[in-house]
Amino acid sequence: MGASFDGVGVNFAVFSAEAEAIELCIFSPDGRRELARIPLRERDGDIWHVYVAGLLPGTLYGWRARGPYRPEEGLRFNHAKLLLDPYARKVAGRFRWSDALFGYRIGAARADLGMDSRDSAFAMPKAVVTESDFSWGDDRPPRHPHDLSVNYETHVKGMTARHPGVDRKRRGTFLGLATQPVLDHLDRIGVTTVQLMPVQHHMSDRFLTEKGLVNYWGYQTIGFFAPDPRYLCDGEIWEFQTMVRRFHAAGIEVILDVVYNHTAEGSQLGPTLSFRGLDNRAYYRLAENPRYYIDDTGCGNTLNTGHPMVLRMVMDSLRYWVEVMHVDGFRFDLGTALARGPQGFDPQGRFLAALKQDPVLREVKLIAEPWDLGPGGYQLGAWPHPFMELNDRYRDDVRRFWKGDAGAISDLARRLTGSAERFDHGGRAATASVNFLASHDGFTLQDVVSYSKKSNWANGEENRDGHEPNHSDGMGAEGPTSNPAILEARARRKRAMLATLFLSQGTPMLLAGDETGNSQQGNNNAYAQDNPIAWVDWDRPEMELADFVGRLAEMRRAHPVLRQKLFLHAQARALDGKPDLDWRRADGAPPETGDWHDPEFRCLCLSLRLASETPAYSMSGDVLFAIFNSGGPQEVRLPDPPAGTLWRVILDSATAAQAPRVLAAATRSLTAPAEAVLVLDALSAAEPRENSPMPGTFPPATG
């Protein structure tokens, strides 16, 4: 499918079940002049194809399709519209918004029912013939196991646009992202996996460009195989491949946020750019009245992955990014829309079944955003193995606990233990829950502790857009402040929340900049802000906080009890008869039923051991005692340490940095500071060392 160069010429192939004729259009190198139209005479089933001898890589092309224009029947062919190849590996030029892009005449009384005959080629980008000849050398995927993974969501441009260590010519690009200062920073904070916001070719909505804004996030894909030119220095595919190779050499995986749930063509009133003009009834899910689209995405249309050729395109795209571009996995935006069947979400449906059996894709990491906007769209926990899922319940419940909301402590307990009520079924691992405090669509962590209300005025929607509720708190001021007491309180809460993230069962995910105190000035929907509002601020980074995150990552790696695949259900272990999970109040007693609903219950303690079902050969004596105190200073009764050991405090989030502190054998309690997390491990009493280089207590080594 698409354009394939064989050294002598190029074979072109495109799918359409209902077109009456298809033409290949060849353009001049600058894309301005159409040099030739070549009819596709050959057809195998619904695949049209032609071989053109003498063409070379770099040739610009597009499609035109003839057929009936009857929107009331779902048919929207318009030969005047140049169509982007769905399989384009590279795209040259950018969209120029024009009324000529639409299949109907804008402003007509009959709206989209009337046909527009203006040629749209001048306003369309062109597909480019490519060949894959990148030398990967000894590149190998890092393949970090789920239990050792620390994910980091970032935007290619936003991460480096203001980074002083990145060459100005490469800021905001794939090559800039893979420079040594960025790699060193990721190593410093313990990141194993970078999750890139959409990098496939996308476009900005017309209403945004008319307001001088852009679709910065990139969730309006129109080319599922092509890297977006905005992130390329010289417009070459090898730049993306070089980025991946450098990340792999640094031991970091690359996961792509992909948008196969809808396309940038929008509703029935949207432009005709590619899929709509090739075969509207195949590519999209249409309503009972086929003039209209089923919109389970909130973006005007829903891609029809139930159609064999559309499913093939999605699978071909995924395999292309793994086999040719060497990425390590995918995060599926609005994933429920992809997995819908005739009766709604279907965990055994075509798309998920295809992924699970594919010999290439079943080896990579798969993360679902487990919801869409259609009926029954919220499907957190319903996805089958091997999918991981973004857990928004985790985000909300942890924010609520540290904000001091009444009754949040029972929800915190569920999130600390991997949200078992959602995920413990079907042989799934506790690592299936991707835990996060903040993501691109919402407040940053800094803004969670700095703003009580969102401030999205820059988006031009009168602050009506954006996620609600945010479970945030300005803590005495709204936005920036110079008050040292408020600044210290905000810093303390951020450390407590980050400590909670790394102490929870599941897979932690950080939002880029949260480790350095990055703010979006209260904007919790910066999708249109390609400017300092959404870019990570490297001018005054809180590197002390970054080092704190690095210690948390080291602590997580050092203690298997923090990253278990098996769920904990307070069951006795055969090894020592101890429960794998033991909840306690500050006075040392187990919480009673009423405690879990007591608004004054603000200090939750627990002992963690390896799960009772852990195989005997993997069982160890690793034990941690953790204290989560969202109230004032609290005296906490300590459990007896394991025989032959002493308790050692390895984390106190009340301060950014501290050495480990071994407690005397006679110590029976300690004071937990206000709004803080404490973690104790058991150290052999034979040789207690105050300054032991125990993993998790000092900044990690770099390099």
C-alpha positions in Angstrom: 0.0 0.0 0.0 1.1 3.6 -0.6 4.3 4.2 -2.7 7.0 1.5 -2.9 10.3 2.2 -4.7 12.2 -0.8 -6.1 15.2 0.8 -7.5 13.8 1.1 -11.0 10.4 2.8 -10.4 7.6 3.1 -8.0 4.5 1.1 -7.4 1.5 3.0 -6.1 -1.5 1.3 -4.4 -4.6 2.6 -2.7 -7.8 1.2 -1.3 -11.3 2.2 -2.3 -14.3 -0.1 -2.5 -16.8 2.4 -4.0 -14.8 4.7 -6.3 -15.5 4.6 -10.0 -12.0 5.7 -10.9 -8.8 6.8 -9.2 -6.0 8.9 -10.6 -2.4 9.4 -9.4 -1.3 13.0 -9.5 2.5 13.8 -9.8 3.7 17.2 -8.7 6.7 19.4 -9.2 9.4 19.3 -6.5 8.0 22.5 -4.9 4.5 21.0 -4.9 3.0 23.9 -6.8 2.4 22.4 -10.3 0.6 19.2 -11.2 2.8 17.5 -13.8 0.7 14.5 -14.7 -2.4 12.5 -13.9 -2.1 8.8 -14.3 -5.3 6.6 -14.2 -5.0 3.5 -12.2 -6.0 0.7 -14.6 -5.1 -2.3 -12.4 -7.4 -3.4 -9.6 -7.2 -6.4 -7.3 -10.4 -6.5 -5.4 -10.7 -3.1 -3.8 -7.0 -2.2 -4.1 -6.1 0.1 -7.1 -2.5 0.2 -8.3 -0.1 1.3 -11.0 3.6 1.0 -11.6 5.5 4.0 -12.9 9.0 3.3 -14.2 11.7 5.9 -13.8 10.2 7.7 -10.7 12.6 8.2 -7.8 12.4 8.8 -4.1 11.5 12.4 -3.4 8.6 12.4 -6.0 5.6 14.3 -4.7 2.1 12.9 -5.3 -1.5 12.7 -4.3 -4.8 11.0 -5.3 -8.0 12.0 -7.0 -11.1 9.7 -6.8 -14.2 9.8 -9.0 -17.5 8.6 -7.8 -21.0 9.8 -6.8 -21.4 12.7 -4.5 -24.5 11.8 -2.5 -23.9 12.7 1.2 -27.4 11.6 2.2 -26.2 8.1 1.3 -22.7 8.6 2.8 -21.0 8.9 -0.6 -18.7 12.0 -0.7 -16.5 11.6 -3.8 -15.2 14.8 -5.3 -12.7 14.6 -8.2 -11.7 18.2 -7.7 -10.2 17.5 -4.3 -6.6 16.3 -4.0 -6.3 13.5 -1.4 -3.4 12.7 0.8 -2.3 9.1 0.6 -3.3 7.3 3.8 0.0 5.4 3.6 2.2 8.4 3.0 5.5 7.8 4.8 6.6 11.4 4.4 4.6 14.6 3.8 5.9 17.8 2.2 4.2 21.2 2.6 1.6 22.3 5.0 -2.2 22.8 4.9 -3.4 26.2 3.7 -6.9 26.7 5.0 -9.2 27.5 2.1 -12.8 27.0 1.3 -11.6 24.9 -1.7 -10.6 22.1 0.8 -14.3 21.3 1.4 -16.3 19.0 -0.8 -19.2 21.4 -0.6 -19.5 25.1 -1.0 -19.2 26.9 2.4 -22.2 29.0 3.2 -24.5 27.3 0.7 -28.2 27.0 1.7 -28.0 23.2 1.4 -24.7 23.0 3.4 -22.8 19.8 2.6 -25.5 18.5 0.3 -24.2 20.6 -2.6 -20.9 19.8 -4.3 -18.0 22.3 -4.7 -15.9 21.9 -7.9 -12.8 24.0 -7.0 -9.4 22.3 -7.2 -7.9 22.0 -3.7 -4.3 21.0 -4.7 -2.8 24.4 -4.0 -3.9 24.2 -0.4 -2.9 20.5 0.2 0.4 19.1 1.4 1.7 16.3 -0.8 2.8 12.7 -0.1 6.5 12.0 -0.8 8.0 8.7 -2.3 10.5 7.4 0.2 12.9 4.5 0.7 14.1 3.1 4.0 17.8 2.9 4.2 18.6 3.9 7.7 21.6 2.1 9.3 20.5 0.9 12.7 23.8 -0.7 13.6 23.5 -2.6 16.9 20.3 -0.9 18.0 18.3 -3.0 20.4 15.1 -2.2 22.2 15.7 -1.8 25.9 12.6 -3.9 26.8 12.4 -2.7 30.4 10.0 -5.0 32.3 6.8 -3.4 33.4 7.8 -3.6 37.1 11.0 -1.6 36.5 9.4 1.0 34.2 9.1 4.7 35.0 7.2 6.5 32.2 7.6 10.1 31.3 5.0 11.9 29.1 6.4 14.8 27.1 5.9 16.9 24.0 8.7 16.9 21.4 8.7 20.6 21.1 7.6 21.5 24.6 10.5 19.6 26.2 13.3 21.5 24.4 11.8 24.8 23.1 13.3 26.6 26.1 16.1 24.2 27.0 19.4 26.2 27.2 21.5 23.0 26.7 19.9 22.3 23.3 21.2 24.0 20.1 18.7 26.7 19.1 18.5 25.2 15.6 17.4 21.8 17.0 15.1 23.0 19.8 11.6 21.6 19.3 12.7 18.7 17.1 13.4 15.0 17.3 17.1 15.6 17.1 16.9 18.3 19.8 15.0 15.9 22.1 17.7 13.3 21.8 20.6 15.6 22.8 22.8 14.7 25.7 21.5 17.3 28.2 18.0 15.9 27.9 19.2 12.3 28.1 21.3 13.2 31.2 18.2 14.8 32.8 16.1 11.7 32.2 18.8 9.5 33.7 19.0 11.8 36.7 15.3 11.3 37.5 15.3 7.5 36.8 13.1 7.6 33.6 13.1 4.3 31.6 10.4 5.1 29.0 9.6 8.3 27.2 6.0 8.6 26.0 5.8 11.2 23.2 2.6 13.1 22.5 1.4 12.7 18.9 4.2 12.9 16.4 2.3 11.5 13.4 1.4 14.0 10.7 -1.4 16.3 12.0 -3.1 19.6 11.3 -4.4 22.6 13.1 -8.2 23.2 13.2 -9.4 26.1 11.1 -11.0 27.9 14.1 -7.6 27.8 15.8 -5.6 29.2 12.9 -8.2 32.0 12.5 -7.5 33.0 16.1 -3.7 32.8 15.6 -3.5 29.5 17.6 -2.4 26.0 16.6 -3.2 22.4 17.5 -0.1 22.2 19.7 -0.9 18.8 21.2 -1.3 17.1 17.9 -4.5 15.1 18.4 -5.8 15.8 14.8 -4.0 13.1 12.8 -4.2 13.0 9.0 -1.2 10.8 8.2 -0.7 7.6 10.3 2.7 6.7 8.8 4.5 10.1 8.5 6.4 12.0 11.2 5.1 15.5 11.4 7.4 17.9 9.6 7.2 20.4 12.4 9.5 18.2 14.4 12.1 17.7 11.6 15.1 19.9 11.1 15.6 19.1 7.4 12.4 17.2 6.7 14.0 13.8 6.7 12.6 10.6 8.2 16.1 9.6 9.5 15.9 12.3 12.1 13.2 10.4 13.9 15.1 7.2 13.6 18.2 8.9 14.9 16.3 10.1 17.9 15.1 6.6 18.7 18.6 5.1 18.3 20.0 7.6 20.7 17.3 7.0 23.3 17.9 3.3 23.0 21.7 3.8 23.4 20.9 5.6 26.7 18.7 2.7 27.8 15.4 4.6 27.3 12.3 3.2 25.5 10.2 5.3 23.2 6.4 5.0 23.2 4.2 6.9 20.8 0.8 8.5 21.7 -1.3 7.5 18.7 -4.7 8.8 17.5 -6.5 6.1 15.5 -9.9 6.8 17.0 -10.7 9.7 14.6 -9.1 11.8 11.8 -8.6 15.6 11.2 -11.4 15.6 8.6 -14.0 16.2 11.3 -17.8 16.0 10.9 -19.9 16.2 7.8 -19.0 19.9 7.6 -15.3 19.2 7.7 -12.8 19.3 4.8 -12.1 16.5 2.3 -8.5 15.7 2.8 -8.0 12.0 2.4 -10.2 9.2 3.8 -13.5 11.0 3.2 -12.7 11.4 -0.5 -11.4 7.9 -1.0 -14.2 5.8 0.6 -16.2 7.6 3.2 -18.5 4.7 4.0 -15.5 2.4 4.6 -13.2 4.6 6.7 -15.8 6.1 9.0 -18.6 4.9 11.3 -21.8 6.5 10.0 -25.0 7.2 11.8 -28.4 5.6 10.9 -28.7 8.6 8.6 -25.4 8.1 6.7 -25.0 11.8 6.0 -23.8 12.1 9.6 -21.0 10.5 11.5 -21.0 8.6 14.8 -19.0 10.8 17.0 -17.7 8.8 20.0 -14.6 11.0 20.1 -15.9 14.5 20.4 -13.9 15.4 17.3 -16.6 15.0 14.7 -16.0 11.4 13.4 -14.9 8.0 14.5 -12.6 5.8 12.5 -14.2 2.5 11.4 -11.8 -0.2 12.7 -14.5 -2.7 12.2 -13.8 -2.6 8.4 -11.1 -5.0 7.3 -9.1 -2.5 5.2 -9.3 0.2 7.9 -8.2 -2.3 10.5 -5.4 -3.4 8.1 -4.3 0.3 7.8 -4.1 0.7 11.5 -2.2 -2.5 12.0 0.2 -1.7 9.1 0.8 1.7 10.7 1.6 0.2 14.1 4.0 -2.4 12.6 5.7 0.3 10.5 6.5 2.3 13.6 7.9 -0.8 15.3 9.8 -2.4 12.4 11.0 0.7 10.4 11.1 3.3 13.2 12.0 1.0 16.1 9.6 2.4 18.7 8.9 0.3 21.7 5.1 0.7 22.2 2.0 2.8 21.9 -0.4 4.8 24.0 -3.9 4.7 22.4 -5.8 7.9 22.6 -9.5 7.4 23.4 -8.9 3.7 23.1 -12.5 2.6 23.7 -13.4 4.0 20.3 -11.0 1.6 18.7 -12.5 -1.4 20.5 -16.1 -0.8 19.9 -18.3 -3.5 18.2 -22.0 -3.5 17.4 -22.9 -3.7 21.1 -20.3 -1.2 22.4 -16.9 -1.9 23.9 -15.8 -5.4 23.2 -12.6 -6.7 24.9 -12.6 -9.6 22.4 -13.4 -7.5 19.4 -11.5 -7.3 16.1 -9.0 -4.6 17.0 -7.9 -6.0 20.3 -7.8 -9.6 18.9 -5.6 -8.4 16.0 -3.2 -6.7 18.4 -2.9 -9.7 20.7 -2.1 -12.2 17.9 0.2 -10.0 15.9 3.8 -11.4 16.1 5.3 -7.9 16.0 2.9 -5.9 18.1 2.4 -8.4 20.9 6.1 -7.9 21.9 5.7 -4.1 22.5 4.1 -2.1 25.3 0.5 -1.3 24.8 -1.2 1.4 26.9 -4.9 2.3 26.6 -6.6 5.5 27.5 -9.6 3.5 28.6 -12.4 5.8 27.6 -14.1 7.7 24.9 -17.1 10.1 24.8 -19.7 7.5 23.5 -22.3 5.5 25.4 -20.6 3.3 28.0 -17.3 4.7 27.0 -15.6 4.7 30.4 -13.9 1.3 30.6 -11.2 1.6 33.2 -10.0 -1.9 34.2 -12.0 -3.7 31.5 -9.1 -4.1 29.0 -7.5 -7.5 28.5 -3.9 -8.5 29.1 -1.4 -7.3 27.9 -2.8 -3.8 28.0 -1.8 -1.3 30.6 -4.3 1.5 31.3 -4.1 5.1 32.3 -5.7 5.3 35.7 -7.5 8.7 36.2 -9.0 7.5 39.4 -5.5 7.3 40.8 -4.8 11.0 39.8 -8.1 12.2 41.4 -7.9 10.2 44.6 -4.3 11.0 45.4 -5.0 14.7 44.8 -8.0 14.6 47.1 -6.1 12.9 49.9 -3.3 15.4 50.0 -5.7 18.3 49.5 -7.3 17.2 52.8 -10.7 16.1 51.4 -12.8 14.3 54.0 -13.2 10.5 53.4 -10.4 10.2 50.8 -8.3 7.8 52.8 -10.1 4.6 51.8 -9.7 5.6 48.1 -6.0 6.3 48.8 -5.6 2.8 50.1 -7.1 1.3 46.9 -4.7 3.4 44.7 -1.7 2.4 46.8 -2.4 -1.2 46.2 -2.8 -1.1 42.4 -6.5 -0.4 42.2 -7.2 -4.1 42.5 -10.9 -3.6 42.5 -10.5 -2.5 38.8 -7.5 -4.6 37.6 -7.3 -7.8 39.5 -8.9 -10.1 37.0 -8.1 -12.2 33.9 -4.5 -12.8 34.9 -3.6 -9.1 34.8 -0.6 -7.8 36.7 -0.7 -4.9 39.2 1.6 -3.1 36.8 -1.4 -2.8 34.4 -2.5 0.4 36.3 -0.5 3.4 34.9 -0.5 5.8 37.9 -0.1 9.5 37.4 -0.5 12.7 39.3 -0.8 14.9 36.2 -0.8 14.5 32.4 -0.9 16.8 29.4 -4.7 17.4 29.6 -5.0 19.0 33.0 -3.0 20.9 35.6 0.7 20.3 36.0 1.7 19.2 39.5 2.9 22.7 40.2 -0.5 24.1 39.3 -2.3 21.5 41.4 -0.7 23.1 44.5 -0.9 26.7 43.1 -4.3 27.2 41.7 -7.8 26.6 43.0 -9.4 27.4 39.7 -8.3 26.9 36.0 -7.3 29.9 34.0 -7.7 29.0 30.3 -8.4 32.5 29.0 -5.6 32.3 26.5 -7.5 29.6 24.6 -10.1 32.1 23.5 -13.0 30.0 24.8 -13.9 32.3 27.7 -12.4 29.8 30.2 -15.3 27.3 29.4 -12.9 24.6 28.2 -10.7 22.2 30.3 -11.1 19.4 32.8 -13.3 19.7 35.9 -12.9 19.1 38.8 -9.2 19.5 39.3 -8.9 18.7 43.0 -6.4 21.5 43.4 -5.6 24.1 46.0 -3.6 27.4 45.8 -2.7 26.8 49.5 -3.2 30.4 50.5 -2.6 32.2 47.2 -3.8 31.9 43.7 -0.9 31.5 41.3 2.7 32.8 41.8 3.6 34.1 45.2 6.7 35.3 47.1 5.3 34.2 50.5 7.9 31.8 51.9 5.4 29.9 54.0 3.2 29.2 51.0 6.1 28.3 48.8 7.3 25.8 51.5 3.9 24.3 51.9 3.5 23.8 48.1 7.0 22.2 47.9 6.1 19.9 50.8 2.9 18.8 49.2 4.5 18.1 45.8 7.1 15.9 47.5 4.4 14.0 49.4 2.4 13.4 46.2 5.5 12.3 44.3 6.5 10.0 47.1 3.0 8.5 47.0 3.3 7.9 43.2 6.5 5.9 43.6 5.3 4.0 46.6 2.1 2.8 44.8 1.7 -0.6 43.2 1.4 -0.1 39.4 3.5 1.7 36.8 4.4 5.3 37.6 4.1 8.0 34.9 5.5 11.5 35.3 4.5 14.6 33.3 7.4 16.4 31.8 8.4 19.3 34.0 6.6 18.1 37.1 10.0 17.2 38.5 11.3 20.7 38.1 8.2 22.7 39.2 6.9 23.6 35.8 3.7 25.7 35.6 1.3 26.4 32.8 0.0 29.5 34.6 -3.2 27.7 35.6 -4.1 26.6 32.1 -5.4 23.0 32.3 -6.1 22.6 28.6 -3.0 24.1 26.8 -3.8 22.2 23.6 -3.6 25.4 21.5 -0.7 27.0 23.3 2.5 26.6 21.2 4.3 29.1 23.4 5.9 29.4 26.9 2.5 28.6 28.5 2.9 24.9 27.4 6.6 24.6 27.0 8.7 23.3 29.9 10.4 26.2 31.7 14.1 25.5 32.1 14.9 29.1 33.2 14.5 28.3 36.9 14.2 24.6 37.3 13.8 23.1 40.8 16.7 20.7 40.5 16.4 19.8 44.2 13.0 18.4 43.4 14.4 16.6 40.4 17.0 14.9 42.7 14.3 14.0 45.1 12.4 12.2 42.2 15.7 10.5 41.3 15.9 9.1 44.8 12.3 7.9 44.7 13.1 6.0 41.5 16.2 4.5 43.1 14.2 3.4 46.1 11.6 1.8 43.9 14.2 -0.1 42.0 15.9 -1.2 45.2 12.7 -2.6 46.9 10.8 -5.3 45.0 7.9 -4.9 47.4 7.1 -1.5 45.7 6.8 -2.9 42.2 5.0 -6.2 42.4 3.1 -7.9 39.6 0.9 -9.8 42.0 -1.8 -8.0 43.9 -1.7 -7.7 47.7 -4.8 -8.9 49.6 -3.5 -9.0 53.2 -2.9 -12.8 52.9 -0.5 -14.7 55.2 2.8 -15.7 53.5 4.1 -19.3 53.8 7.6 -17.9 54.4 6.9 -16.3 57.7 3.2 -16.2 58.4 3.2 -12.4 58.0 0.5 -10.8 55.8 1.7 -9.3 52.6 -0.2 -6.1 53.4 -1.0 -4.8 56.9 -2.9 -1.6 57.4 -2.5 0.4 60.6 -3.7 3.5 62.3 -1.2 5.9 63.9 -1.8 4.2 67.3 -0.7 0.8 65.8 -4.2 -0.7 65.8 -5.8 -2.0 62.5 -8.4 0.4 61.1 -11.9 -0.5 61.9 -14.8 -0.2 59.4 -15.8 3.2 60.7 -12.2 4.5 60.4 -12.2 4.3 56.6 -15.1 6.8 56.5 -13.9 9.0 59.4 -13.2 12.5 58.0 -10.6 13.0 60.8 -8.6 9.8 59.8 -5.6 11.5 58.1 -2.7 9.2 58.9 -2.6 5.9 57.2 0.2 3.4 57.8 1.0 0.1 56.1 3.6 -2.7 56.1 4.5 -4.1 52.7 6.0 -7.5 51.9 6.1 -9.6 48.8 2.7 -11.0 47.9 1.7 -14.3 49.5 1.4 -15.9 46.1 5.0 -15.1 45.2 6.9 -18.3 44.3 9.1 -19.6 47.1 12.3 -19.2 45.0 11.5 -15.5 44.6 10.4 -14.8 48.2 12.6 -12.5 50.2 12.6 -10.7 53.5 12.1 -7.3 52.0 9.7 -5.3 54.2 8.8 -1.7 54.3 6.7 0.4 56.7 5.2 3.5 55.1 3.3 6.4 56.7 1.0 8.7 54.7 0.1 11.7 56.9 -2.0 14.5 55.3 -2.8 16.0 58.7 -0.7 17.7 61.4 2.3 16.2 63.2 1.3 12.7 64.4 2.9 10.3 66.8 3.0 6.9 65.1 3.4 3.6 66.8 5.9 1.4 64.9 5.4 -2.4 64.4 8.2 -4.6 65.6 11.0 -4.9 63.0 11.7 -8.3 61.6 13.9 -10.4 63.8 17.6 -9.4 63.8 16.9 -6.0 62.2 16.4 -2.3 63.1 14.1 0.2 61.5 15.8 2.7 59.3 14.1 5.8 57.9 15.0 6.0 54.2 12.5 8.6 53.2 11.0 11.7 54.8 9.2 13.8 52.3 9.0 16.7 54.7 12.5 17.7 53.5 14.0 17.4 50.0 17.2 15.6 51.0 18.3 13.7 54.0 20.6 10.8 54.9 19.1 7.5 56.1 18.5 7.4 59.9 18.7 4.1 61.8 16.4 4.0 64.8 17.5 2.6 68.2 16.3 -0.9 69.0 14.2 0.4 71.8 12.3 2.9 69.6 8.6 2.1 69.6 7.3 5.3 67.9 8.3 8.3 65.9 6.7 11.6 65.0 5.5 11.9 61.4 5.7 15.5 60.3 2.7 17.3 58.9 1.7 16.5 55.3 4.5 14.1 54.7 5.4 10.5 53.7 7.8 8.4 55.7 9.3 5.1 54.6 11.2 2.7 56.9 13.1 -0.4 55.8 14.6 -3.1 58.0 18.4 -3.0 58.3 20.4 -5.9 59.8 21.2 -5.1 63.4 24.6 -6.8 63.1 26.1 -3.8 61.4 24.0 -0.7 61.5 25.4 2.1 59.4 24.1 5.7 59.6 25.5 6.7 56.2 25.0 3.4 54.3 24.9 4.0 50.5 21.5 2.2 50.4 19.8 2.5 47.0 17.0 5.0 47.3 18.7 7.3 49.8 21.2 9.3 47.7 21.2 10.8 44.2 21.5 8.1 41.6 24.7 7.8 39.6 24.6 9.2 36.0 26.1 8.2 32.8 
